[in-house]
Amino acid sequence: MTRPPFRRRKLGRRLRQMREEAGMSIDEAALVLDKKRTSMYRIEAGESRVDVHLARSMMDVYDIYAPTLLEDVRYALQPGWWTTFGLQELGYVDVETEASVVREFALVRLPGLLQTEHYMRAVFDASSLNRTKSELLNQVKVRMIRQRRLVDEEKPLSLVALIDEIALRPNIGDAEVVRDQLGYLVMAAELPTVSLRVLPRSAGAHTGQAAGAFTIVEFSDPEDNPMLYVEYATGAIHIEEEAEVSRARLLHDHLLGRALSSEDSVALIERILAE
């Protein structure tokens, strides 16, 4: 089943909270709003769209005035910005667009938010499978747009990038691509929104090698729980269970404790670049 867009799920949660604040059961609300019980469940789960007319009716029925509700409804109805590029199933981009902090552990490939255009192309070419050249080009465009949030003044995104040294070694693209990429990492590390840490070979074997790469996404709204994102051979999974996300955060913090400082991480990248 396709995962509902993040904005719709957030809106659905807000509508459920309004109903509960009004002291109404889902059956009572469904009856007054002339909706089926299953329809109400789907609305509150973010699976069904809500228009401004229904939102106004809910405010009347619940006797709650929510000044920003209609704005949130209109926002939730908008298609994701990436659909402009003909891309539909981008669940992670949907979540990251609403995030305030991304904590990533990169084991083999560098974090997408820190990749150069040529490095991206090499990555997508290596995993093209059934994608057309046009689709690959659009994937690159979308990733480059995502990177802009690292320097956005209105809605900045903070990135804590923990990178295993193996990802810094030439394994994607030719020597020129690697040189440009490493040079870009050094510059990106200077951004106030980026914390770049390297887990060196000298740290020896670590639990991240068995666990694999993963990403934790956090939000500015305390009611939006952090999410764990893990890619696998044929797709990816979002995990919202608090215990699972907490364990991933503990692992990320543990690996950070074994990593080089930001300054020493940049120094290591510069030494590899000089090689």
C-alpha positions in Angstrom: 0.0 0.0 0.0 1.3 3.5 -0.9 2.2 5.6 2.1 0.1 8.7 2.4 1.9 12.0 1.9 3.5 13.4 5.1 1.4 16.6 4.9 -1.9 14.7 4.7 -1.0 12.5 7.6 -0.1 15.6 9.6 -3.4 17.2 8.7 -5.3 14.0 9.6 -3.6 13.9 13.0 -4.7 17.5 13.6 -8.3 16.7 12.6 -8.3 13.7 15.0 -7.0 15.9 17.8 -9.8 18.5 17.1 -12.4 15.7 17.3 -11.0 14.3 20.5 -10.8 17.8 22.0 -14.5 18.2 21.2 -15.2 15.0 23.1 -16.7 13.2 20.1 -16.2 9.6 19.1 -15.4 8.9 15.5 -18.9 7.4 15.1 -20.6 10.5 16.4 -18.5 12.7 14.1 -19.2 10.6 11.1 -22.9 10.8 11.7 -23.0 14.6 12.0 -20.6 15.1 9.1 -22.6 12.7 6.9 -19.5 10.4 6.5 -19.0 6.7 6.8 -17.0 5.5 9.8 -14.4 4.1 7.5 -14.2 7.4 5.6 -13.4 9.2 8.9 -10.7 6.7 9.7 -9.1 7.3 6.3 -9.3 11.0 6.7 -7.7 11.0 10.1 -5.0 8.6 8.8 -4.2 10.9 6.0 -5.3 8.4 3.4 -8.1 10.5 2.0 -8.0 14.1 0.9 -9.8 16.8 2.8 -11.1 19.9 1.1 -11.8 23.3 2.6 -15.5 22.7 2.7 -15.2 19.6 4.9 -12.6 21.4 7.1 -15.1 24.3 7.7 -17.8 21.8 8.5 -15.5 20.1 11.0 -14.7 23.4 12.8 -18.5 24.0 13.1 -19.3 20.5 14.3 -16.4 20.4 16.8 -17.1 24.1 17.8 -13.4 24.8 17.4 -11.9 27.7 15.4 -8.5 26.8 14.0 -7.2 29.9 12.2 -4.5 28.1 10.2 -6.5 24.9 9.4 -7.7 26.0 5.9 -4.2 27.0 5.0 -3.0 23.6 6.1 -5.7 21.9 4.1 -4.8 23.8 0.9 -1.1 23.0 1.5 -1.9 19.3 1.9 -3.9 19.3 -1.3 -0.9 20.6 -3.3 1.2 18.0 -5.2 4.8 17.5 -4.1 7.2 19.9 -5.8 9.1 16.9 -7.2 6.1 15.9 -9.3 7.0 18.8 -11.7 9.9 16.6 -12.8 7.6 13.6 -13.5 8.6 11.7 -10.4 5.9 10.3 -8.2 6.9 7.7 -5.6 9.4 9.8 -3.6 8.4 9.1 -0.1 11.7 10.1 1.4 11.8 13.5 -0.4 8.2 14.1 0.9 9.4 13.6 4.5 12.7 15.4 4.1 10.9 18.5 2.6 9.1 18.9 6.0 12.1 18.0 8.1 14.4 20.4 10.1 17.3 17.9 10.9 18.7 14.9 9.0 21.1 12.6 10.7 22.7 10.2 8.2 25.2 7.4 8.4 26.8 6.8 5.0 28.7 3.6 4.6 29.6 3.2 0.9 28.1 6.2 -0.9 28.2 9.8 0.3 25.0 11.4 1.5 22.9 12.7 -1.3 22.7 16.2 0.2 26.5 16.4 -0.1 27.0 15.0 -3.6 28.2 16.9 -6.6 26.2 16.7 -9.8 28.8 14.5 -11.6 28.9 12.2 -8.5 25.1 12.0 -8.5 25.1 11.1 -12.2 27.7 8.3 -11.6 25.5 7.0 -8.7 22.3 7.0 -10.7 24.0 5.5 -13.7 25.3 2.6 -11.6 21.8 1.9 -10.4 19.7 2.9 -13.4 18.0 -0.5 -13.9 14.8 0.3 -15.9 15.0 4.1 -15.6 15.3 6.2 -18.8 17.9 8.9 -19.3 15.2 11.5 -18.8 14.3 10.0 -15.5 17.9 9.9 -14.4 18.3 13.5 -15.3 15.2 14.5 -13.3 16.5 12.5 -10.3 19.7 14.6 -10.4 17.7 17.8 -10.7 15.5 16.9 -7.7 18.5 16.0 -5.6 20.2 19.3 -6.4 17.1 21.2 -5.4 17.0 19.3 -2.1 20.5 20.5 -1.4 19.4 24.1 -1.6 17.8 23.8 1.8 21.3 23.6 3.4 21.7 27.3 2.5 18.1 28.4 2.7 17.5 31.3 5.1 13.8 30.9 5.6 13.5 27.1 6.1 17.1 25.7 6.5 17.8 22.0 6.9 20.5 20.9 9.3 22.6 17.8 8.3 24.6 15.7 10.6 26.6 13.6 8.2 28.6 10.6 9.6 30.6 9.1 6.8 32.7 5.9 6.9 36.1 6.5 5.4 35.4 3.8 2.8 32.9 6.1 1.2 35.7 8.7 0.6 37.8 6.3 -1.4 37.5 6.2 -5.2 34.6 3.9 -5.8 32.1 6.1 -7.8 33.0 7.7 -11.1 36.5 8.4 -12.4 39.4 10.2 -10.7 38.2 13.7 -11.7 34.7 13.0 -10.3 36.2 11.9 -7.0 38.6 14.9 -6.8 35.7 17.3 -7.4 33.5 15.5 -4.9 36.1 15.5 -2.1 36.8 19.2 -2.7 33.1 19.9 -2.5 32.9 18.0 0.9 35.6 20.3 2.3 33.6 23.4 1.2 30.3 22.0 2.4 31.8 21.3 5.9 32.1 25.0 6.3 28.3 25.6 6.1 26.7 26.4 9.5 24.0 23.8 8.7 26.4 20.9 8.1 28.2 18.8 10.7 30.5 16.5 8.8 32.3 13.7 10.7 34.3 10.8 9.4 34.6 7.4 10.9 38.2 6.5 10.0 39.7 3.1 9.2 41.8 3.4 12.4 38.6 3.1 14.4 38.5 -0.6 13.4 35.4 -2.7 13.0 32.2 -1.0 14.2 28.5 -1.9 14.6 27.6 0.4 11.7 29.2 -2.0 9.2 26.7 -4.7 10.2 23.7 -2.4 10.6 24.3 -0.6 7.2 23.5 2.9 6.1 20.5 4.7 7.6 19.0 8.1 8.0 17.0 9.7 10.9 14.7 12.6 10.0 13.6 15.0 12.7 11.0 17.8 12.6 10.6 21.2 14.2 7.1 20.5 15.4 7.4 18.4 18.6 4.2 16.5 17.6 5.9 15.1 14.5 7.8 12.1 15.7 11.3 11.4 14.2 11.5 8.8 11.4 14.1 6.2 10.5 14.7 5.6 6.8 16.6 2.6 5.5 17.2 1.6 1.9 17.5 -2.0 0.9 18.1 -3.9 -2.4 14.7 -3.4 -3.9 13.3 -0.3 -2.1 13.2 1.5 1.2 11.3 1.6 4.4 10.2 4.3 6.8 10.0 3.4 10.5 8.1 5.5 13.0 8.1 3.2 16.0 9.6 5.2 18.9 11.7 2.3 20.2 13.2 1.5 16.8 14.0 5.2 16.1 15.5 5.6 19.5 17.8 2.6 19.0 18.9 4.1 15.6 19.6 7.4 17.3 21.7 5.7 20.0 23.7 3.9 17.3 24.3 7.1 15.4 25.5 8.8 18.6 27.7 5.8 19.4 29.3 6.0 16.0 29.8 9.7 16.3 31.7 9.0 19.5 34.2 7.0 17.5 34.4 9.4 14.7 37.0 12.1 14.1 36.2 15.7 15.1 34.9 18.0 12.4 38.3 19.6 11.9 40.1 16.3 11.8 37.5 14.9 9.4 38.2 17.7 7.0 41.9 17.2 7.4 41.5 13.5 6.5 39.4 14.4 3.4 42.2 16.8 2.3 44.8 14.1 2.8 42.8 11.7 0.6 42.3 14.4 -1.9 46.1 15.1 -2.0 46.6 11.4 -2.8 
